Amino acid sequence: DTEVTQTPKHLVMGMTNKKSLKCEQHMGHRAMYWYKQKAKKPPELMFVYSYEKLSINESVPSRFSPECPNSSLLNLHLHALQPEDSALYLCASSQGRFAGLDRMSNQPQHFGDGTRLSIL
Amino acid sequence: SQQGEEDPQALSIQEGENATMNCSYKTSINNLQWYRQNSGRGLVHLILIRSNEREKHSGRLRVTLDTSKKSSSLLITASRAADTASYFCATGQDNYGQNFVFGPGTRLSVLP
């Protein structure tokens, strides 16, 4: 079992649908991440939230819209996706930017098991 | 952009043998991390080595870092079938290390 919970585990949607992916952690972490992973490829960073504020957007198309309602929750809203958006979407968390003097890159990231998204 | 580059891309060994995976990177780093991913699951953090460290151990894992060559290696000793997974190195890219970049990964198969 992971400490980062992602729902749903699987999602099939049409290109005109609107859906949301959810991620939750209760470790008190203040940094949360969304990654996209295609088969046999490494995860690619999409968004980073630090203290509930969006700090990195890796030039992700606007059909992906992140939201961080509070320090424990991270959502990814999906609208008008393309077939090439089919992938495993991973959420991760880490302690966050102001955890002592340690920069975030020195903190391990804790990953959920992902949502496998298929676009028809 | 990909920072870490793993080598080999795929590795198949017998149970009990050692597995060595290498990672190269391009820019200066504060640290390098290794993660494992079992099929269909999320990534699990294995070990972090800081730029001022040369070697680190954790159980059957040994990680080395050579900042002059911009490379790291992960050694798994006495491998088990349960070690079958993909292994990724990762580095933080900006001043705060928020921009995490993973290498392409090594797919390790440990045959019983």
HADDOCK unambig.tbl for C-alpha pairs under 7 A between the chains (distance, minus, plus):
assign (segid A and resid 41 and name CA) (segid B and resid 104 and name CA) 6.02 0.50 0.50
assign (segid A and resid 42 and name CA) (segid B and resid 102 and name CA) 6.01 0.50 0.50
assign (segid A and resid 42 and name CA) (segid B and resid 103 and name CA) 6.44 0.50 0.50
assign (segid A and resid 42 and name CA) (segid B and resid 104 and name CA) 5.20 0.50 0.50
assign (segid A and resid 42 and name CA) (segid B and resid 105 and name CA) 6.46 0.50 0.50
assign (segid A and resid 43 and name CA) (segid B and resid 102 and name CA) 6.58 0.50 0.50
assign (segid A and resid 45 and name CA) (segid B and resid 100 and name CA) 6.75 0.50 0.50
assign (segid A and resid 90 and name CA) (segid B and resid 42 and name CA) 6.91 0.50 0.50
assign (segid A and resid 103 and name CA) (segid B and resid 96 and name CA) 5.30 0.50 0.50
assign (segid A and resid 103 and name CA) (segid B and resid 97 and name CA) 6.29 0.50 0.50
assign (segid A and resid 104 and name CA) (segid B and resid 96 and name CA) 5.63 0.50 0.50
assign (segid A and resid 104 and name CA) (segid B and resid 97 and name CA) 5.04 0.50 0.50
assign (segid A and resid 104 and name CA) (segid B and resid 98 and name CA) 5.80 0.50 0.50
assign (segid A and resid 105 and name CA) (segid B and resid 92 and name CA) 4.81 0.50 0.50
assign (segid A and resid 105 and name CA) (segid B and resid 96 and name CA) 6.60 0.50 0.50
assign (segid A and resid 105 and name CA) (segid B and resid 97 and name CA) 3.95 0.50 0.50
assign (segid A and resid 105 and name CA) (segid B and resid 98 and name CA) 6.10 0.50 0.50
assign (segid A and resid 106 and name CA) (segid B and resid 31 and name CA) 6.48 0.50 0.50
assign (segid A and resid 108 and name CA) (segid B and resid 45 and name CA) 6.22 0.50 0.50
assign (segid A and resid 109 and name CA) (segid B and resid 45 and name CA) 6.75 0.50 0.50
assign (segid A and resid 110 and name CA) (segid B and resid 44 and name CA) 6.85 0.50 0.50
assign (segid A and resid 111 and name CA) (segid B and resid 42 and name CA) 5.49 0.50 0.50
assign (segid A and resid 111 and name CA) (segid B and resid 43 and name CA) 5.65 0.50 0.50
assign (segid A and resid 111 and name CA) (segid B and resid 44 and name CA) 6.75 0.50 0.50
assign (segid A and resid 112 and name CA) (segid B and resid 42 and name CA) 5.37 0.50 0.50
assign (segid A and resid 113 and name CA) (segid B and resid 41 and name CA) 4.67 0.50 0.50
assign (segid A and resid 113 and name CA) (segid B and resid 42 and name CA) 4.02 0.50 0.50
assign (segid A and resid 114 and name CA) (segid B and resid 41 and name CA) 6.94 0.50 0.50
assign (segid A and resid 114 and name CA) (segid B and resid 42 and name CA) 6.15 0.50 0.50
